[in-house]
Each structure stands twice: as structure tokens, then as C-alpha cells.
Amino acid sequence: MSELPDNIKAIQEHFRPRFEAQTARMEALAAAAFAARLANAKVTHDLPAEEALALFEAHAKGEAHV
């Protein structure tokens, strides 16, 4: 892969703090949304963790009987 020109690198470095700050804000918003969703979750099944993980794994594998 070719090296970027110095002027492009300078622009990237100039905007890097803004991009990193934006990334941090988006991660914080996503974490807050997940926490709110988790706080409002309602337990519908009382499954042991191992059984729940097995169900998720089967679903991820596309097994139809799950």
C-alpha cells in the first residue's frame, strides 16, 4: 500500500482529536442506551446462564428448532 502524502497526513492529524472525541461521545451514548434498555428489560424466562448461552449459540448457527 502506498504512503499518504504529507499534506493528507497533516489534515488527518489536525482532525484526529475531533474524530476521537466524536468516537468517545458515540460510545458513551451507545453505552447509555444499552444501560437504559437493560434497566427496562423484563425477565420472561428463568433460565440458567449455560442454557441461555446454548440457545443463543444455536440461534447464531441458524438452527431452525430454536
C-alpha positions in Angstrom: 0.0 0.0 0.0 1.3 3.4 -0.9 2.2 6.0 1.7 -0.1 9.0 2.0 1.2 12.4 1.0 2.4 14.7 3.9 -0.4 17.2 3.4 -3.1 14.4 3.8 -1.3 13.1 6.9 -1.3 16.7 8.3 -5.0 17.0 7.7 -5.6 13.7 9.4 -3.6 14.7 12.4 -5.3 18.1 12.6 -8.8 16.5 12.8 -7.8 13.4 14.8 -8.7 14.9 18.2 -12.2 15.8 16.9 -12.7 12.3 15.5 -11.5 10.7 18.7 -13.9 12.9 20.8 -16.8 12.1 18.5 -16.0 8.4 18.8 -15.9 8.7 22.6 -19.3 10.5 22.6 -20.9 7.9 20.4 -19.5 5.1 22.6 -20.9 6.8 25.7 -24.3 7.3 24.0 -24.4 3.6 23.0 -23.4 2.5 26.5 -26.2 4.7 28.0 -28.7 3.4 25.6 -27.8 -0.2 26.4 -27.9 0.5 30.1 -31.3 2.1 29.8 -32.6 -0.9 27.7 -31.1 -3.3 30.3 -32.7 -1.4 33.1 -36.1 -1.6 31.5 -35.8 -5.2 30.5 -38.4 -7.7 31.7 -37.4 -11.2 32.6 -39.6 -13.6 30.6 -37.7 -16.8 31.2 -35.9 -18.0 34.2 -33.0 -19.9 32.5 -29.6 -20.9 33.9 -26.9 -18.9 32.1 -25.5 -22.1 30.4 -28.9 -22.9 28.9 -29.4 -19.4 27.7 -26.0 -19.3 26.1 -26.7 -22.6 24.4 -29.9 -21.2 22.9 -28.1 -18.1 21.7 -25.3 -20.2 20.1 -27.9 -22.4 18.4 -29.7 -19.4 17.1 -26.4 -17.9 15.8 -25.7 -21.1 14.0 -29.1 -20.9 12.3 -30.6 -24.0 13.8 -34.4 -23.9 13.0 -35.7 -25.6 16.1 -34.6 -22.7 18.4 
